[in-house]
Amino acid sequence: MPGKIFISCGQDNSTEVWIANKVSDWLKTKGFEPYIAIETQSIQDVNSGIIGNLKLADYYIFIDFRRETISRFPREFRGSLFTNQELAIAYTLGFDEVIFIQQSGIKLEGISKYLLSNAIKFNKSDEILNIIQDQVVATL
């Protein structure tokens, strides 16, 4: 049944913004009301934007992109700090309906070590929309 979907997705570059918008556009065609979490500038933005929309959402989609290299052997990357902060908030809100996807090579640390151990991995950005489409059909 369609509902509101909180999309936690990196916004570090034009490709990540484009992907977030493609996922949002596709979800709209299926009758969902997507909200894309964007970078906030103040604590008021966090409260009214991020937390407010998380509280109102029925479903949660987590898309984690690689950031800087943190280890060369094995080659590992940090994930997006913003999406991981949103993940922690979503966890405390108790979402039952979630889709976790993560770029391969991200080191699982903190809460993500426990919550994302079964995340669907992707290598290239052009894989994301197909993964989301398959997971929405199977999960939501």
N, CA, C and O atoms as a GROMACS GRO file, in nm:
protein
  560
    1MET      N    1   0.085  -0.117   0.000
    1MET     CA    2   0.000   0.000   0.000
    1MET      C    3   0.090   0.124   0.000
    1MET      O    4   0.180   0.134   0.083
    2PRO      N    5   0.066   0.217  -0.092
    2PRO     CA    6   0.150   0.338  -0.096
    2PRO      C    7   0.143   0.416   0.034
    2PRO      O    8   0.045   0.410   0.108
    3GLY      N    9   0.248   0.487   0.061
    3GLY     CA   10   0.259   0.570   0.180
    3GLY      C   11   0.376   0.663   0.162
    3GLY      O   12   0.430   0.677   0.052
    4LYS      N   13   0.416   0.727   0.269
    4LYS     CA   14   0.529   0.820   0.265
    4LYS      C   15   0.660   0.743   0.284
    4LYS      O   16   0.672   0.660   0.374
    5ILE      N   17   0.756   0.772   0.198
    5ILE     CA   18   0.887   0.706   0.204
    5ILE      C   19   0.996   0.811   0.227
    5ILE      O   20   1.008   0.908   0.152
    6PHE      N   21   1.073   0.790   0.332
    6PHE     CA   22   1.188   0.873   0.361
    6PHE      C   23   1.308   0.814   0.288
    6PHE      O   24   1.346   0.699   0.312
    7ILE      N   25   1.369   0.892   0.198
    7ILE     CA   26   1.486   0.847   0.123
    7ILE      C   27   1.609   0.913   0.183
    7ILE      O   28   1.629   1.034   0.171
    8SER      N   29   1.691   0.832   0.247
    8SER     CA   30   1.817   0.878   0.303
    8SER      C   31   1.926   0.844   0.201
    8SER      O   32   1.963   0.728   0.185
    9CYS      N   33   1.976   0.947   0.132
    9CYS     CA   34   2.066   0.924   0.021
    9CYS      C   35   2.170   1.034   0.017
    9CYS      O   36   2.139   1.150   0.042
   10GLY      N   37   2.292   0.998  -0.012
   10GLY     CA   38   2.398   1.097  -0.024
   10GLY      C   39   2.363   1.206  -0.122
   10GLY      O   40   2.292   1.182  -0.220
   11GLN      N   41   2.412   1.325  -0.097
   11GLN     CA   42   2.388   1.442  -0.184
   11GLN      C   43   2.521   1.513  -0.209
   11GLN      O   44   2.524   1.635  -0.229
   12ASP      N   45   2.630   1.437  -0.209
   12ASP     CA   46   2.763   1.496  -0.215
   12ASP      C   47   2.800   1.548  -0.353
   12ASP      O   48   2.885   1.636  -0.366
   13ASN      N   49   2.737   1.494  -0.457
   13ASN     CA   50   2.770   1.537  -0.593
   13ASN      C   51   2.647   1.525  -0.682
   13ASN      O   52   2.543   1.476  -0.639
   14SER      N   53   2.660   1.570  -0.806
   14SER     CA   54   2.544   1.573  -0.896
   14SER      C   55   2.491   1.433  -0.928
   14SER      O   56   2.371   1.416  -0.949
   15THR      N   57   2.578   1.333  -0.930
   15THR     CA   58   2.532   1.196  -0.956
   15THR      C   59   2.444   1.147  -0.842
   15THR      O   60   2.340   1.086  -0.867
   16GLU      N   61   2.484   1.171  -0.720
   16GLU     CA   62   2.404   1.127  -0.604
   16GLU      C   63   2.270   1.200  -0.599
   16GLU      O   64   2.168   1.139  -0.567
   17VAL      N   65   2.270   1.328  -0.629
   17VAL     CA   66   2.145   1.405  -0.632
   17VAL      C   67   2.055   1.350  -0.743
   17VAL      O   68   1.934   1.334  -0.722
   18TRP      N   69   2.112   1.323  -0.859
   18TRP     CA   70   2.037   1.270  -0.973
   18TRP      C   71   1.973   1.135  -0.936
   18TRP      O   72   1.856   1.111  -0.968
   19ILE      N   73   2.050   1.048  -0.869
   19ILE     CA   74   1.996   0.918  -0.831
   19ILE      C   75   1.882   0.933  -0.731
   19ILE      O   76   1.779   0.867  -0.745
   20ALA      N   77   1.899   1.018  -0.632
   20ALA     CA   78   1.793   1.040  -0.534
   20ALA      C   79   1.666   1.087  -0.605
   20ALA      O   80   1.556   1.042  -0.571
   21ASN      N   81   1.680   1.175  -0.701
   21ASN     CA   82   1.563   1.224  -0.775
   21ASN      C   83   1.501   1.118  -0.864
   21ASN      O   84   1.379   1.112  -0.878
   22LYS      N   85   1.584   1.032  -0.926
   22LYS     CA   86   1.531   0.923  -1.009
   22LYS      C   87   1.453   0.825  -0.923
   22LYS      O   88   1.345   0.780  -0.962
   23VAL      N   89   1.505   0.790  -0.806
   23VAL     CA   90   1.434   0.700  -0.714
   23VAL      C   91   1.303   0.766  -0.672
   23VAL      O   92   1.198   0.701  -0.672
   24SER      N   93   1.307   0.893  -0.636
   24SER     CA   94   1.187   0.966  -0.594
   24SER      C   95   1.083   0.969  -0.706
   24SER      O   96   0.965   0.943  -0.683
   25ASP      N   97   1.127   1.001  -0.827
   25ASP     CA   98   1.035   1.007  -0.940
   25ASP      C   99   0.968   0.872  -0.965
   25ASP      O  100   0.848   0.867  -0.989
   26TRP      N  101   1.045   0.764  -0.959
   26TRP     CA  102   0.988   0.631  -0.981
   26TRP      C  103   0.887   0.597  -0.871
   26TRP      O  104   0.780   0.543  -0.899
   27LEU      N  105   0.921   0.628  -0.746
   27LEU     CA  106   0.829   0.600  -0.635
   27LEU      C  107   0.697   0.676  -0.652
   27LEU      O  108   0.590   0.624  -0.620
   28LYS      N  109   0.704   0.798  -0.703
   28LYS     CA  110   0.582   0.875  -0.729
   28LYS      C  111   0.493   0.805  -0.831
   28LYS      O  112   0.371   0.808  -0.818
   29THR      N  113   0.553   0.741  -0.932
   29THR     CA  114   0.473   0.670  -1.033
   29THR      C  115   0.401   0.550  -0.973
   29THR      O  116   0.303   0.501  -1.030
   30LYS      N  117   0.447   0.504  -0.858
   30LYS     CA  118   0.385   0.390  -0.790
   30LYS      C  119   0.289   0.435  -0.681
   30LYS      O  120   0.235   0.353  -0.607
   31GLY      N  121   0.267   0.566  -0.671
   31GLY     CA  122   0.171   0.620  -0.575
   31GLY      C  123   0.228   0.656  -0.440
   31GLY      O  124   0.154   0.697  -0.351
   32PHE      N  125   0.358   0.641  -0.422
   32PHE     CA  126   0.422   0.676  -0.295
   32PHE      C  127   0.446   0.826  -0.288
   32PHE      O  128   0.448   0.895  -0.390
   33GLU      N  129   0.464   0.875  -0.166
   33GLU     CA  130   0.499   1.015  -0.142
   33GLU      C  131   0.642   1.017  -0.086
   33GLU      O  132   0.661   1.005   0.035
   34PRO      N  133   0.742   1.033  -0.173
   34PRO     CA  134   0.880   1.030  -0.126
   34PRO      C  135   0.926   1.164  -0.069
   34PRO      O  136   0.883   1.270  -0.114
   35TYR      N  137   1.014   1.155   0.029
   35TYR     CA  138   1.083   1.272   0.084
   35TYR      C  139   1.232   1.243   0.076
   35TYR      O  140   1.278   1.143   0.132
   36ILE      N  141   1.307   1.329   0.008
   36ILE     CA  142   1.452   1.312   0.000
   36ILE      C  143   1.516   1.398   0.107
   36ILE      O  144   1.498   1.519   0.112
   37ALA      N  145   1.591   1.332   0.194
   37ALA     CA  146   1.663   1.405   0.298
   37ALA      C  147   1.774   1.486   0.232
   37ALA      O  148   1.854   1.434   0.156
   38ILE      N  149   1.776   1.615   0.263
   38ILE     CA  150   1.879   1.702   0.208
   38ILE      C  151   1.967   1.754   0.320
   38ILE      O  152   1.930   1.749   0.437
   39GLU      N  153   2.083   1.804   0.283
   39GLU     CA  154   2.175   1.858   0.384
   39GLU      C  155   2.109   1.977   0.452
   39GLU      O  156   2.053   2.065   0.387
   40THR      N  157   2.116   1.979   0.582
   40THR     CA  158   2.054   2.086   0.659
   40THR      C  159   2.158   2.186   0.704
   40THR      O  160   2.277   2.155   0.715
   41GLN      N  161   2.112   2.308   0.730
   41GLN     CA  162   2.203   2.415   0.768
   41GLN      C  163   2.195   2.454   0.915
   41GLN      O  164   2.285   2.521   0.966
   42SER      N  165   2.088   2.413   0.984
   42SER     CA  166   2.072   2.454   1.123
   42SER      C  167   2.001   2.344   1.202
   42SER      O  168   1.948   2.249   1.144
   43ILE      N  169   2.000   2.357   1.333
   43ILE     CA  170   1.931   2.261   1.418
   43ILE      C  171   1.780   2.265   1.392
   43ILE      O  172   1.712   2.164   1.406
   44GLN      N  173   1.728   2.381   1.354
   44GLN     CA  174   1.587   2.392   1.321
   44GLN      C  175   1.555   2.311   1.195
   44GLN      O  176   1.450   2.248   1.186
   45ASP      N  177   1.647   2.313   1.097
   45ASP     CA  178   1.629   2.233   0.976
   45ASP      C  179   1.627   2.085   1.010
   45ASP      O  180   1.548   2.009   0.954
   46VAL      N  181   1.714   2.044   1.100
   46VAL     CA  182   1.718   1.904   1.140
   46VAL      C  183   1.586   1.866   1.206
   46VAL      O  184   1.528   1.762   1.172
   47ASN      N  185   1.538   1.948   1.298
   47ASN     CA  186   1.414   1.917   1.369
   47ASN      C  187   1.294   1.916   1.277
   47ASN      O  188   1.215   1.821   1.280
   48SER      N  189   1.276   2.018   1.196
   48SER     CA  190   1.156   2.027   1.113
   48SER      C  191   1.167   1.943   0.986
   48SER      O  192   1.067   1.887   0.941
   49GLY      N  193   1.285   1.935   0.929
   49GLY     CA  194   1.303   1.862   0.804
   49GLY      C  195   1.328   1.714   0.824
   49GLY      O  196   1.242   1.631   0.795
   50ILE      N  197   1.444   1.682   0.873
   50ILE     CA  198   1.486   1.543   0.884
   50ILE      C  199   1.400   1.466   0.985
   50ILE      O  200   1.334   1.369   0.948
   51ILE      N  201   1.402   1.508   1.109
   51ILE     CA  202   1.330   1.432   1.213
   51ILE      C  203   1.180   1.437   1.190
   51ILE      O  204   1.112   1.336   1.206
   52GLY      N  205   1.128   1.553   1.154
   52GLY     CA  206   0.984   1.564   1.128
   52GLY      C  207   0.938   1.472   1.018
   52GLY      O  208   0.834   1.406   1.031
   53ASN      N  209   1.012   1.465   0.910
   53ASN     CA  210   0.974   1.377   0.799
   53ASN      C  211   0.998   1.230   0.830
   53ASN      O  212   0.925   1.144   0.782
   54LEU      N  213   1.100   1.201   0.909
   54LEU     CA  214   1.118   1.062   0.953
   54LEU      C  215   1.000   1.016   1.037
   54LEU      O  216   0.952   0.904   1.020
   55LYS      N  217   0.952   1.100   1.126
   55LYS     CA  218   0.839   1.064   1.211
   55LYS      C  219   0.712   1.041   1.130
   55LYS      O  220   0.629   0.959   1.168
   56LEU      N  221   0.697   1.112   1.020
   56LEU     CA  222   0.577   1.101   0.937
   56LEU      C  223   0.584   0.989   0.834
   56LEU      O  224   0.483   0.953   0.774
   57ALA      N  225   0.703   0.934   0.813
   57ALA     CA  226   0.721   0.834   0.707
   57ALA      C  227   0.670   0.696   0.748
   57ALA      O  228   0.674   0.658   0.865
   58ASP      N  229   0.622   0.624   0.647
   58ASP     CA  230   0.579   0.485   0.666
   58ASP      C  231   0.692   0.387   0.634
   58ASP      O  232   0.697   0.277   0.690
   59TYR      N  233   0.781   0.428   0.544
   59TYR     CA  234   0.889   0.342   0.497
   59TYR      C  235   1.020   0.421   0.495
   59TYR      O  236   1.020   0.544   0.494
   60TYR      N  237   1.131   0.347   0.494
   60TYR     CA  238   1.263   0.409   0.500
   60TYR      C  239   1.354   0.341   0.398
   60TYR      O  240   1.367   0.219   0.397
   61ILE      N  241   1.417   0.422   0.312
   61ILE     CA  242   1.515   0.371   0.216
   61ILE      C  243   1.649   0.436   0.248
   61ILE      O  244   1.660   0.558   0.257
   62PHE      N  245   1.751   0.353   0.265
   62PHE     CA  246   1.887   0.397   0.299
   62PHE      C  247   1.979   0.365   0.182
   62PHE      O  248   1.996   0.249   0.145
   63ILE      N  249   2.038   0.469   0.123
   63ILE     CA  250   2.133   0.452   0.013
   63ILE      C  251   2.265   0.514   0.059
   63ILE      O  252   2.275   0.635   0.075
   64ASP      N  253   2.364   0.429   0.080
   64ASP     CA  254   2.492   0.474   0.136
   64ASP      C  255   2.601   0.468   0.029
   64ASP      O  256   2.633   0.362  -0.024
   65PHE      N  257   2.658   0.585  -0.001
   65PHE     CA  258   2.766   0.596  -0.098
   65PHE      C  259   2.901   0.602  -0.027
   65PHE      O  260   2.912   0.649   0.087
   66ARG      N  261   3.004   0.554  -0.097
   66ARG     CA  262   3.140   0.562  -0.045
   66ARG      C  263   3.186   0.707  -0.037
   66ARG      O  264   3.150   0.792  -0.118
   67ARG      N  265   3.268   0.730   0.065
   67ARG     CA  266   3.335   0.858   0.080
   67ARG      C  267   3.486   0.833   0.076
   67ARG      O  268   3.531   0.750  -0.003
   68GLU      N  269   3.564   0.899   0.156
   68GLU     CA  270   3.709   0.886   0.146
   68GLU      C  271   3.758   0.747   0.190
   68GLU      O  272   3.692   0.676   0.266
   69THR      N  273   3.875   0.713   0.138
   69THR     CA  274   3.940   0.587   0.174
   69THR      C  275   3.988   0.595   0.318
   69THR      O  276   4.051   0.693   0.357
   70ILE      N  277   3.959   0.492   0.396
   70ILE     CA  278   4.007   0.489   0.534
   70ILE      C  279   4.108   0.377   0.557
   70ILE      O  280   4.176   0.373   0.660
   71SER      N  281   4.118   0.284   0.460
   71SER     CA  282   4.213   0.175   0.472
   71SER      C  283   4.251   0.129   0.331
   71SER      O  284   4.165   0.113   0.244
   72ARG      N  285   4.380   0.110   0.310
   72ARG     CA  286   4.424   0.064   0.178
   72ARG      C  287   4.431  -0.088   0.170
   72ARG      O  288   4.410  -0.145   0.062
   73PHE      N  289   4.459  -0.153   0.280
   73PHE     CA  290   4.470  -0.300   0.282
   73PHE      C  291   4.401  -0.354   0.405
   73PHE      O  292   4.462  -0.350   0.512
   74PRO      N  293   4.281  -0.402   0.397
   74PRO     CA  294   4.198  -0.409   0.277
   74PRO      C  295   4.146  -0.271   0.241
   74PRO      O  296   4.137  -0.183   0.327
   75ARG      N  297   4.112  -0.252   0.116
   75ARG     CA  298   4.061  -0.122   0.069
   75ARG      C  299   3.919  -0.101   0.123
   75ARG      O  300   3.826  -0.173   0.087
   76GLU      N  301   3.906  -0.002   0.210
   76GLU     CA  302   3.777   0.028   0.271
   76GLU      C  303   3.752   0.179   0.268
   76GLU      O  304   3.844   0.260   0.267
   77PHE      N  305   3.625   0.213   0.267
   77PHE     CA  306   3.584   0.352   0.259
   77PHE      C  307   3.490   0.385   0.374
   77PHE      O  308   3.426   0.296   0.431
   78ARG      N  309   3.483   0.513   0.407
   78ARG     CA  310   3.383   0.560   0.501
   78ARG      C  311   3.253   0.576   0.424
   78ARG      O  312   3.255   0.607   0.304
   79GLY      N  313   3.140   0.557   0.491
   79GLY     CA  314   3.011   0.584   0.431
   79GLY      C  315   2.973   0.730   0.455
   79GLY      O  316   3.046   0.804   0.520
   80SER      N  317   2.861   0.769   0.403
   80SER     CA  318   2.811   0.906   0.419
   80SER      C  319   2.775   0.932   0.564
   80SER      O  320   2.698   0.856   0.624
   81LEU      N  321   2.830   1.038   0.622
   81LEU     CA  322   2.798   1.071   0.761
   81LEU      C  323   2.652   1.110   0.778
   81LEU      O  324   2.589   1.070   0.875
   82PHE      N  325   2.598   1.188   0.684
   82PHE     CA  326   2.459   1.230   0.697
   82PHE      C  327   2.363   1.112   0.693
   82PHE      O  328   2.272   1.103   0.776
   83THR      N  329   2.382   1.020   0.597
   83THR     CA  330   2.289   0.907   0.589
   83THR      C  331   2.301   0.818   0.712
   83THR      O  332   2.202   0.763   0.758
   84ASN      N  333   2.421   0.803   0.766
   84ASN     CA  334   2.436   0.720   0.885
   84ASN      C  335   2.375   0.785   1.009
   84ASN      O  336   2.326   0.716   1.098
   85GLN      N  337   2.376   0.918   1.015
   85GLN     CA  338   2.307   0.986   1.125
   85GLN      C  339   2.156   0.968   1.112
   85GLN      O  340   2.087   0.944   1.211
   86GLU      N  341   2.106   0.978   0.990
   86GLU     CA  342   1.962   0.955   0.967
   86GLU      C  343   1.925   0.811   0.999
   86GLU      O  344   1.816   0.785   1.051
   87LEU      N  345   2.014   0.718   0.969
   87LEU     CA  346   1.991   0.577   1.002
   87LEU      C  347   1.974   0.558   1.152
   87LEU      O  348   1.885   0.484   1.195
   88ALA      N  349   2.057   0.623   1.230
   88ALA     CA  350   2.046   0.611   1.376
   88ALA      C  351   1.913   0.666   1.426
   88ALA      O  352   1.851   0.608   1.515
   89ILE      N  353   1.869   0.778   1.369
   89ILE     CA  354   1.739   0.834   1.408
   89ILE      C  355   1.627   0.741   1.366
   89ILE      O  356   1.535   0.715   1.443
   90ALA      N  357   1.635   0.689   1.243
   90ALA     CA  358   1.532   0.596   1.195
   90ALA      C  359   1.524   0.472   1.283
   90ALA      O  360   1.416   0.422   1.312
   91TYR      N  361   1.639   0.424   1.326
   91TYR     CA  362   1.641   0.307   1.413
   91TYR      C  363   1.567   0.335   1.544
   91TYR      O  364   1.489   0.252   1.591
   92THR      N  365   1.591   0.451   1.602
   92THR     CA  366   1.524   0.483   1.729
   92THR      C  367   1.373   0.500   1.710
   92THR      O  368   1.296   0.482   1.804
   93LEU      N  369   1.332   0.535   1.590
   93LEU     CA  370   1.189   0.549   1.562
   93LEU      C  371   1.121   0.415   1.533
   93LEU      O  372   0.999   0.407   1.528
   94GLY      N  373   1.201   0.310   1.516
   94GLY     CA  374   1.147   0.175   1.504
   94GLY      C  375   1.086   0.139   1.370
   94GLY      O  376   0.981   0.074   1.367
   95PHE      N  377   1.146   0.178   1.260
   95PHE     CA  378   1.093   0.142   1.128
   95PHE      C  379   1.094  -0.008   1.109
   95PHE      O  380   1.193  -0.076   1.136
   96ASP      N  381   0.982  -0.060   1.061
   96ASP     CA  382   0.972  -0.202   1.028
   96ASP      C  383   0.996  -0.226   0.879
   96ASP      O  384   1.051  -0.329   0.840
   97GLU      N  385   0.955  -0.131   0.798
   97GLU     CA  386   0.965  -0.144   0.652
   97GLU      C  387   1.084  -0.062   0.603
   97GLU      O  388   1.076   0.060   0.592
   98VAL      N  389   1.195  -0.131   0.575
   98VAL     CA  390   1.318  -0.063   0.535
   98VAL      C  391   1.383  -0.134   0.416
   98VAL      O  392   1.366  -0.254   0.396
   99ILE      N  393   1.456  -0.056   0.341
   99ILE     CA  394   1.541  -0.108   0.234
   99ILE      C  395   1.678  -0.047   0.255
   99ILE      O  396   1.692   0.075   0.258
  100PHE      N  397   1.779  -0.132   0.270
  100PHE     CA  398   1.916  -0.086   0.291
  100PHE      C  399   2.000  -0.124   0.170
  100PHE      O  400   2.011  -0.242   0.137
  101ILE      N  401   2.059  -0.027   0.104
  101ILE     CA  402   2.157  -0.057   0.000
  101ILE      C  403   2.282   0.026   0.026
  101ILE      O  404   2.275   0.138   0.075
  102GLN      N  405   2.394  -0.034  -0.008
  102GLN     CA  406   2.522   0.028   0.027
  102GLN      C  407   2.625  -0.004  -0.080
  102GLN      O  408   2.635  -0.117  -0.128
  103GLN      N  409   2.702   0.098  -0.116
  103GLN     CA  410   2.809   0.077  -0.212
  103GLN      C  411   2.913  -0.017  -0.154
  103GLN      O  412   2.948  -0.008  -0.036
  104SER      N  413   2.962  -0.107  -0.236
  104SER     CA  414   3.059  -0.205  -0.188
  104SER      C  415   3.186  -0.136  -0.139
  104SER      O  416   3.226  -0.032  -0.192
  105GLY      N  417   3.248  -0.195  -0.038
  105GLY     CA  418   3.374  -0.145   0.014
  105GLY      C  419   3.362  -0.053   0.134
  105GLY      O  420   3.464  -0.010   0.188
  106ILE      N  421   3.239  -0.022   0.176
  106ILE     CA  422   3.222   0.066   0.292
  106ILE      C  423   3.245  -0.016   0.419
  106ILE      O  424   3.188  -0.123   0.437
  107LYS      N  425   3.328   0.037   0.506
  107LYS     CA  426   3.354  -0.029   0.633
  107LYS      C  427   3.235  -0.008   0.726
  107LYS      O  428   3.191   0.105   0.748
  108LEU      N  429   3.186  -0.116   0.780
  108LEU     CA  430   3.074  -0.108   0.873
  108LEU      C  431   3.125  -0.079   1.013
  108LEU      O  432   3.200  -0.157   1.072
  109GLU      N  433   3.082   0.036   1.064
  109GLU     CA  434   3.123   0.078   1.197
  109GLU      C  435   3.001   0.127   1.274
  109GLU      O  436   2.898   0.157   1.214
  110GLY      N  437   3.014   0.135   1.404
  110GLY     CA  438   2.905   0.187   1.486
  110GLY      C  439   2.776   0.109   1.466
  110GLY      O  440   2.778  -0.014   1.454
  111ILE      N  441   2.664   0.179   1.463
  111ILE     CA  442   2.534   0.115   1.449
  111ILE      C  443   2.520   0.044   1.316
  111ILE      O  444   2.451  -0.057   1.306
  112SER      N  445   2.586   0.096   1.213
  112SER     CA  446   2.574   0.033   1.081
  112SER      C  447   2.636  -0.107   1.080
  112SER      O  448   2.599  -0.190   0.997
  113LYS      N  449   2.729  -0.133   1.170
  113LYS     CA  450   2.790  -0.265   1.180
  113LYS      C  451   2.684  -0.372   1.210
  113LYS      O  452   2.697  -0.487   1.168
  114TYR      N  453   2.582  -0.332   1.282
  114TYR     CA  454   2.477  -0.426   1.321
  114TYR      C  455   2.356  -0.420   1.229
  114TYR      O  456   2.294  -0.523   1.199
  115LEU      N  457   2.321  -0.300   1.183
  115LEU     CA  458   2.201  -0.286   1.102
  115LEU      C  459   2.223  -0.313   0.955
  115LEU      O  460   2.130  -0.354   0.885
  116LEU      N  461   2.343  -0.292   0.906
  116LEU     CA  462   2.368  -0.300   0.762
  116LEU      C  463   2.446  -0.423   0.720
  116LEU      O  464   2.494  -0.430   0.607
  117SER      N  465   2.458  -0.519   0.808
  117SER     CA  466   2.536  -0.637   0.773
  117SER      C  467   2.473  -0.714   0.657
  117SER      O  468   2.542  -0.790   0.588
  118ASN      N  469   2.344  -0.697   0.634
  118ASN     CA  470   2.277  -0.764   0.523
  118ASN      C  471   2.230  -0.666   0.417
  118ASN      O  472   2.140  -0.698   0.339
  119ALA      N  473   2.289  -0.549   0.412
  119ALA     CA  474   2.251  -0.450   0.311
  119ALA      C  475   2.283  -0.504   0.172
  119ALA      O  476   2.381  -0.576   0.153
  120ILE      N  477   2.200  -0.467   0.076
  120ILE     CA  478   2.227  -0.504  -0.063
  120ILE      C  479   2.340  -0.415  -0.112
  120ILE      O  480   2.335  -0.293  -0.098
  121LYS      N  481   2.442  -0.476  -0.169
  121LYS     CA  482   2.559  -0.402  -0.215
  121LYS      C  483   2.544  -0.366  -0.363
  121LYS      O  484   2.487  -0.441  -0.442
  122PHE      N  485   2.598  -0.249  -0.398
  122PHE     CA  486   2.606  -0.210  -0.538
  122PHE      C  487   2.747  -0.159  -0.565
  122PHE      O  488   2.815  -0.110  -0.475
  123ASN      N  489   2.790  -0.173  -0.690
  123ASN     CA  490   2.922  -0.124  -0.729
  123ASN      C  491   2.914   0.009  -0.802
  123ASN      O  492   2.993   0.099  -0.777
  124LYS      N  493   2.816   0.021  -0.892
  124LYS     CA  494   2.804   0.142  -0.973
  124LYS      C  495   2.668   0.206  -0.948
  124LYS      O  496   2.569   0.138  -0.919
  125SER      N  497   2.665   0.336  -0.960
  125SER     CA  498   2.544   0.412  -0.934
  125SER      C  499   2.427   0.373  -1.022
  125SER      O  500   2.311   0.382  -0.981
  126ASP      N  501   2.456   0.329  -1.145
  126ASP     CA  502   2.346   0.295  -1.236
  126ASP      C  503   2.273   0.166  -1.196
  126ASP      O  504   2.174   0.131  -1.259
  127GLU      N  505   2.320   0.096  -1.094
  127GLU     CA  506   2.252  -0.024  -1.043
  127GLU      C  507   2.142   0.010  -0.943
  127GLU      O  508   2.053  -0.072  -0.918
  128ILE      N  509   2.147   0.128  -0.885
  128ILE     CA  510   2.062   0.162  -0.769
  128ILE      C  511   1.914   0.158  -0.800
  128ILE      O  512   1.838   0.096  -0.726
  129LEU      N  513   1.870   0.222  -0.908
  129LEU     CA  514   1.727   0.229  -0.936
  129LEU      C  515   1.668   0.090  -0.954
  129LEU      O  516   1.560   0.062  -0.903
  130ASN      N  517   1.738   0.002  -1.025
  130ASN     CA  518   1.687  -0.135  -1.043
  130ASN      C  519   1.678  -0.209  -0.910
  130ASN      O  520   1.582  -0.283  -0.886
  131ILE      N  521   1.776  -0.191  -0.824
  131ILE     CA  522   1.773  -0.255  -0.692
  131ILE      C  523   1.653  -0.204  -0.612
  131ILE      O  524   1.579  -0.283  -0.553
  132ILE      N  525   1.634  -0.073  -0.610
  132ILE     CA  526   1.521  -0.014  -0.538
  132ILE      C  527   1.389  -0.067  -0.594
  132ILE      O  528   1.300  -0.105  -0.519
  133GLN      N  529   1.376  -0.069  -0.725
  133GLN     CA  530   1.252  -0.117  -0.787
  133GLN      C  531   1.222  -0.261  -0.745
  133GLN      O  532   1.110  -0.293  -0.706
  134ASP      N  533   1.323  -0.347  -0.753
  134ASP     CA  534   1.304  -0.487  -0.712
  134ASP      C  535   1.267  -0.498  -0.565
  134ASP      O  536   1.179  -0.576  -0.529
  135GLN      N  537   1.334  -0.421  -0.480
  135GLN     CA  538   1.308  -0.428  -0.336
  135GLN      C  539   1.172  -0.372  -0.298
  135GLN      O  540   1.106  -0.425  -0.209
  136VAL      N  541   1.130  -0.265  -0.364
  136VAL     CA  542   0.997  -0.208  -0.335
  136VAL      C  543   0.890  -0.310  -0.369
  136VAL      O  544   0.796  -0.329  -0.292
  137VAL      N  545   0.903  -0.375  -0.483
  137VAL     CA  546   0.805  -0.476  -0.523
  137VAL      C  547   0.805  -0.592  -0.424
  137VAL      O  548   0.699  -0.643  -0.388
  138ALA      N  549   0.923  -0.635  -0.381
  138ALA     CA  550   0.933  -0.749  -0.290
  138ALA      C  551   0.900  -0.716  -0.144
  138ALA      O  552   0.849  -0.801  -0.071
  139THR      N  553   0.929  -0.593  -0.102
  139THR     CA  554   0.919  -0.557   0.041
  139THR      C  555   0.798  -0.474   0.074
  139THR      O  556   0.728  -0.504   0.170
  140LEU      N  557   0.771  -0.372  -0.003
  140LEU     CA  558   0.666  -0.279   0.030
  140LEU      C  559   0.542  -0.315  -0.047
  140LEU      O  560   0.439  -0.249  -0.034
   0.00000   0.00000   0.00000
